[in-house]
Amino acid sequence: MVHSNLITPWSQQTSKFGAMERLETKSLSTVIDEYMPAKGGWLSDKELAAFDTFKRELVRLNDDSAKKGGYTAEAADYYDRYKEREADKEKAKELWEASR
């Protein structure tokens, strides 16, 4: 019940989040921060650290592509690798280890 009591408010807050609409006026980093649960919520500090590692990677790839005016080779490779979600477990393990 404790976990449920922590996740329910976050779920209600984010059920109609509208990330794409927010990206029209806010940075990717800000939108991710607004979506993430607060520290002390339903995710552990370790899980939040893993998500922060993932966020930094996504923001860097996005910023590099924006500077170039299109996908960088690294961003295109990243997209191709993860678009079908076949490597999700591998990526999750990589992020978990990187957040130590």
N, C-alpha and C positions, 0 to 999 in steps of 0.2 A: 504493500500500500504506500509506503514512503516514496518509492520510486514513481509510482503512478501519480501521487500528489505533487511531485516535482515536475513531471513531464506534462501533465494536463494543462497548466497555465501557458507553458511555452507552445504547446500544440495549438491551443486556441489563438494565441497571439500571432502565430505564423501560418494559420490555415489559409488565409487570403493575403499572403505577404506581397505578391506582385513584384517579384525581383526585377523583371524586365522593365516594368514601368519606372521603378526606382532608379534603374541604371541610366535612364534618360536625363536625370538631374544630379545623380550622385556617383561617386567613384565605386569601382568594383570592391575595393577594400572596405569602404563604408557600408555597402549593402551586405557584404558577408558579415561584418561586425554586428549589424542590426538584426541579422537572422540568427546568429549564434546564441545559444543559451548563456545566461550569466554565470559567472564563477560561483560555485556553491550550489548550483542548480542540479539538474539531473545527470550531467556529465561529470566525471571525475577530473581532477586537475591533469592527470595523464592523458585522458581523452581530449580535453581542451587543448593541450599542448600539441597533440597529433594534428588536430584540426588547424591550429595556428600554423604549423609547418606546411600543411596542404594549402592554406590560404596564401601564405607568402610565395609559394611556388606558382600558384595560379595568377596572382597579381603580377609577379615578375614576368611570366610568359605573356600576359595581356599587355603590360606596359612596353615590353620589348617589341611586340607586334604593332602596337599603336605608333611607336617611334618609327618603325620601318614602313608603316602604311599598308601592312598586310601581314599574314602569318610569317613568322620567322621559321627557319627550318626546324628548330627545336620545338616550337609550338605545333607545327604541322605533324611532326613525328609523335608528339604527345597526344594530339587529337586522334591520329590514326590508331595509336596503341590502345587508347581507352574508350573510344566511341562505342564499341560493342560490349563493353563491360566484361570482357573475357579475362582481363588481367586485374580485376578489382581486388582479389585476395592478395595478390602479389604487391599491389600498390598500398593496400592497407598495412601490410606487414612492414613495408619500406617506411611509411610515415610513422608507424608506431616506434620503430627502431630509431628513426631520425629525431624523434621528440624527446629522447632521453636527456 
